[in-house]
Amino acid sequence: MIHTINRHEGRTDRFESVFDPDFKAWTEQNQVFHHMAAYGSGQATLLSGSEPQRIGSAEVTMDFFSLLGVKTAIRENFCV
C-alpha cells in the first residue's frame, strides 16, 4: 500500500488525497500495480432529525474495498 498526497500549487499549507484527473491518468498508465484505489476524507452535513449535524466523511474509488480484500456489508460493489 502506498499513500500519496497532492500539493496545491502556490500553497504550502494545503494537502489532499489524489483524485481525478491525476488518479485516472495514473491508473491508465500503470504497468506495475495489480490494483490501484484512492480515498479522501472531509466533512458532510447530515440532515436527519431537527438539526443538521456536521459529520466526518470519506470518499473512495470503486476498487478501494476489493483492493483491501474487504466485502461491503450492503453490496459487493456500490457507487453514488
N, C-alpha and C positions, 0 to 999 in steps of 0.2 A: 504494500500500500504506500502510495506517495501522496503527500499533501502539498498542494501548490496554492499560492496566493497571487492575486493580480494587483499590481500597484498602479494607482491612477497617476497619469502624467501631470506634473506640476504641483502635486500634493504629496507631502511626506507623512501625513497623519492618517491616510485612508487606505485600508486594505480590504479586499473581499474575495470570496470564492470565485473561481473561474467558471463562467457560463458562456452561452453563445455570445459572439461568434467564435471566440477563441477555442472553446471546448469542441465545438463542431469541427473546426479545422484540424485540431489535434487528433480527433478520432478518425477523420478521413485520411490523415497522413500517417497514422500509427502503423508501424511494422514490427513492433517489439512486444506490446502487451496483448494478452488474450482478450481482456475486457477493460473498459475504462468507464468510470462513473464520476459524477460531480455532485457536490452538495453545497448548500448555502444556508445561513441562518439569519433570522431577523425577528421582527415582531409583527403581529397581526391584531386586528380588533375582533373580538368575539362578541357577536350580537345575540345574546341569549339572556333571558330574564329582563329585569327592569333597567339595568345599567350596562352599557358596553364595557368590556374589560380588555386591556392590552395583555396579550399572552405571547410567549416565545413561540417561534415557528421555524420550520425547516423546509427547504425545497431540495428535491433530489432528482437526478435524471432517472430515466426508466430502468436502467441496468443496475442501479445502486444496490438494491436488496439482493439480486441474484449474484452480483459480484461478491458480496459478503457471505453468500450461501444461506441466506435467510428467506423464508417464505413469509409473505404478508398474511395477516390474520383475516383480511377481508376477501382478497382475491390473489391469484398468483401474481398478476401484474395489474397496475392501475395507473391512470393519469387523469389530471383535471385540466 
